[in-house]
Amino acid sequence: MTNFGQGMMIVLSSPSGAGKTTLTRMLSEKNGNFVISISHTTRTPRHNEVNGKDYFFINKDKFQELIKNNSFIEHATVFNNLYGTMKEPVFKDLLKGKNILFDIDWQGAEQIKKKCIDFKLITLFILPPSTKELKKRLYNRENQDELIIKKRMSQFKNDILHWKDYDYVVINNELLDCYNQIQKIVALESKGLKYNYDE
Ligand code: 5GP
């Protein structure tokens, strides 16, 4: 059961390209009480990304300063770029009763698990239905940049090793089915119940 009046932390991790960004957006758009945590990163924005909406894009010096000031709940290096979640906005929203969605990798999930024990936490690992489908999705997203696709596919092999550290594993075959499954998990967990895969 969640602490009275407090929101839950919902971590969605997955190999890059499995669809979790779309899923977090759907969850927040369809549930007024869900807020997406916007990370800080040193990565270069993609052509369709907006500063302050998709990420806060900052340089390495600024990122190091935030680490020094202990401003992050968690931070990690992914694909040679730095990513981190700021403490202040997250704790503020949790105390207001909002549920926070984190689109972060397994390193971040691990750190949050250790640090945020006062808040209810659910961790979900999203998987693509196949490596072939993942490659196709990356191909569409990354402007057919073969080098990036190659890097992300090789990272995939490392990422999936961490599935067993999560509370739930969800396969994103059909987006809507996957979304409904996550909704069910969150609804049950908010009542202190577990989702049963056999149902
Ligand atoms: P992308 O560059 O494709 O947006 O994200 C690359 C990876 O970094 C994804 O697996 C994403 O979940 C992860 N990521 C994004 N923001 C954060 C963050 O704040 N912390 C951590 N640990 N990982 C993040």
Residues whose N, C-alpha, C, O or C-beta is under 5 A from the ligand:
A	BS01	5GP	S14 S16 S39 H40 H75 A76 V78 Y83 G84 T85 D103 I104 D105 Q107 G108
